[in-house]
Amino acid sequence: MSVVGFVESLLAGGQVKVPRGADTAGRLYQPASAELDDIAAVLVAFEADYRDSLAGHPPRLNLPAMMWAAMTSFRVCAFLIQRDLDEKAMRTALEVPCPEEPSPAVCYSVDLTLRFLPDFVRLAKAMSPTDPLVVMLKELARRWPLSSVGIADLGEVDPAPFLGDRCLRTLYVDRIIAAKDRSRVEHPVVRDAVQSAVGIHQELGLGTC
């Protein structure tokens, strides 16, 4: 299966098959330009439908951020099954920074694929709670709080880059309530938004988060 096939299956929520993310020397797989174009086309088509499922109007896509997140997600899943790579090779891949600074558009674009981070962490922990990959995924999760709701023991995260966008703030609050992630309501703006969302039925929100 190609990276295009991986992205298609990931977005569809089905069984994901992942090609090797690196060779035995740790050199990362780099898609050719034609494959990158196909990956972008799949993501853009998916996003056109996905945005209609959200409350309000999400930001415009940031294509470089979207592609960075897709390749990061591919490499995470490859590392989950490719156990012959050393820690240095994995860290080199997962420390490649997003080419854009966090903003509503960047956080939204990254989230198209990084919203599966809680599942990635769960799978990594199931194999070995002390696996270095778990540590690396948590570092990634701290940098992208919109996509990492529900992951335990992250410490303080900064949702400020997207909180000013009403659609993304609503999405974030909905995820916090659904995951009962109490750690996220320590932020005063988020706490107020959660309280507003649950109204007088506080036991459905802060009391159980």
C-alpha positions in Angstrom: 0.0 0.0 0.0 1.2 3.5 -0.8 1.1 6.5 1.4 -2.0 7.6 -0.6 -3.7 4.4 0.4 -2.7 4.8 4.0 -4.2 8.3 4.1 -7.4 7.1 2.4 -7.8 4.2 4.9 -6.9 6.4 7.9 -9.5 9.1 7.0 -12.1 6.4 6.3 -11.6 5.0 9.8 -10.9 1.5 8.5 -8.1 -1.0 8.9 -4.9 0.8 8.1 -2.1 -0.9 6.2 1.2 0.9 6.3 4.3 0.5 4.1 7.7 0.7 5.7 8.4 4.3 6.8 12.2 3.8 6.6 14.7 1.4 5.4 16.8 -0.7 7.8 19.4 2.1 7.9 16.8 4.5 9.2 16.5 6.5 6.1 13.0 7.9 5.8 10.7 7.1 2.9 10.1 10.2 0.9 7.2 10.2 -1.6 7.8 11.4 -5.1 6.2 14.7 -6.2 3.4 12.9 -8.0 2.5 10.9 -4.9 2.5 14.0 -2.8 0.1 15.6 -5.2 -2.2 12.5 -4.9 -2.0 12.7 -1.1 -3.0 16.4 -1.2 -5.9 15.7 -3.5 -7.2 13.0 -1.1 -7.0 15.3 1.9 -8.5 18.3 0.1 -11.5 16.2 -1.1 -12.0 14.8 2.4 -11.8 18.2 4.0 -14.5 19.6 1.7 -17.0 17.1 3.2 -15.5 17.2 6.7 -16.0 20.9 7.2 -19.7 20.5 6.7 -19.9 18.3 9.8 -18.5 21.0 12.1 -20.4 23.6 14.0 -19.7 26.9 12.3 -17.1 27.7 9.7 -13.6 26.4 10.1 -10.6 28.2 8.8 -9.2 27.7 5.3 -6.8 24.9 4.7 -3.1 25.5 5.1 -1.7 23.0 2.6 1.9 22.8 4.0 0.7 22.1 7.5 -1.8 19.6 6.2 0.8 17.7 4.3 3.3 17.8 7.2 0.7 16.3 9.5 -0.2 13.6 7.0 3.4 12.5 6.6 3.9 12.6 10.4 0.9 10.4 10.9 2.2 8.0 8.3 5.5 7.8 10.0 4.0 7.3 13.4 1.9 4.4 12.1 4.9 2.9 10.3 7.0 3.1 13.5 4.2 1.3 15.4 4.7 -1.8 13.2 8.3 -1.3 12.2 10.1 -2.3 15.4 13.6 -2.7 13.9 14.3 1.0 13.9 16.3 2.6 16.7 15.1 5.5 18.9 17.4 8.0 17.1 15.8 7.2 13.7 12.3 7.6 15.1 13.1 10.8 16.9 14.7 12.3 13.9 11.5 11.8 11.9 9.1 12.9 14.6 11.0 16.1 15.5 10.7 17.5 12.0 8.8 20.7 12.7 5.6 21.8 11.1 6.6 24.3 8.3 4.0 26.8 9.6 3.6 28.4 13.1 0.4 27.4 15.0 -2.7 29.5 14.0 -6.4 28.6 13.6 -5.8 27.6 10.0 -2.7 25.6 10.8 -4.2 23.8 13.8 -7.3 22.9 11.8 -5.2 21.6 8.8 -2.9 19.5 11.1 -6.0 18.1 12.9 -7.3 16.4 9.7 -4.9 13.5 10.4 -3.4 14.2 13.9 -6.8 13.9 15.5 -6.0 10.3 15.6 -3.2 10.9 18.0 -5.1 9.5 21.0 -5.4 6.2 19.0 -1.7 6.3 18.1 -0.8 6.7 21.8 -3.2 3.9 22.9 -1.6 1.5 20.4 1.9 2.4 21.3 1.1 2.0 25.1 -0.5 -1.4 24.4 2.7 -2.7 22.9 4.9 -1.2 25.7 4.1 1.6 28.1 7.8 2.4 28.4 8.4 2.4 24.6 10.4 5.5 23.6 7.7 6.0 20.9 5.1 6.8 23.6 7.3 9.6 24.9 7.8 11.0 21.4 4.0 10.9 20.7 3.3 12.7 24.0 5.8 15.4 23.0 3.9 15.7 19.7 0.6 15.8 21.5 1.6 18.6 23.7 2.4 20.7 20.7 -1.0 20.1 19.1 -3.6 20.3 21.9 -6.6 20.5 19.5 -5.7 17.0 18.3 -4.6 15.4 21.6 -7.7 15.7 23.9 -8.0 12.6 26.0 -4.3 11.7 26.2 -3.3 11.5 29.8 -0.3 13.0 31.6 0.6 15.6 29.0 1.1 18.4 31.5 0.2 21.9 30.5 -0.8 22.6 26.9 -1.4 25.9 25.2 -4.6 26.1 23.1 -4.2 29.9 22.6 -3.3 29.6 18.9 -6.8 28.4 18.0 -9.1 29.5 20.8 -10.0 32.7 19.0 -11.7 30.7 16.3 -15.3 29.9 17.3 -15.5 26.7 15.3 -12.3 25.3 16.6 -13.1 26.4 20.2 -16.4 24.5 19.9 -14.7 21.5 18.5 -12.2 21.5 21.3 -14.8 21.9 24.0 -16.9 19.1 22.5 -13.9 16.8 22.5 -13.0 17.7 26.1 -16.6 16.9 27.3 -16.7 13.6 25.3 -13.3 12.5 26.6 -13.9 13.8 30.1 -10.5 15.3 30.0 -10.3 17.4 33.2 -6.8 18.5 32.5 -7.9 20.7 29.7 -10.4 22.8 31.8 -7.6 24.3 33.8 -7.2 27.0 31.1 -9.6 29.8 32.2 -11.0 30.5 28.7 -11.6 26.8 28.1 -13.2 26.4 31.5 -15.6 29.2 30.7 -16.4 27.6 27.3 -17.0 24.2 28.9 -19.3 25.7 31.6 -21.2 27.5 28.9 -21.6 24.4 26.8 -22.9 22.2 29.6 -25.1 24.9 31.2 -26.6 24.1 34.6 -25.9 20.4 34.1 -22.4 20.8 35.4 -22.2 17.1 36.3 -22.0 16.4 32.6 -19.0 18.6 32.2 -16.6 19.8 34.8 -17.8 17.4 37.4 -16.9 14.4 35.3 -14.1 15.8 33.2 
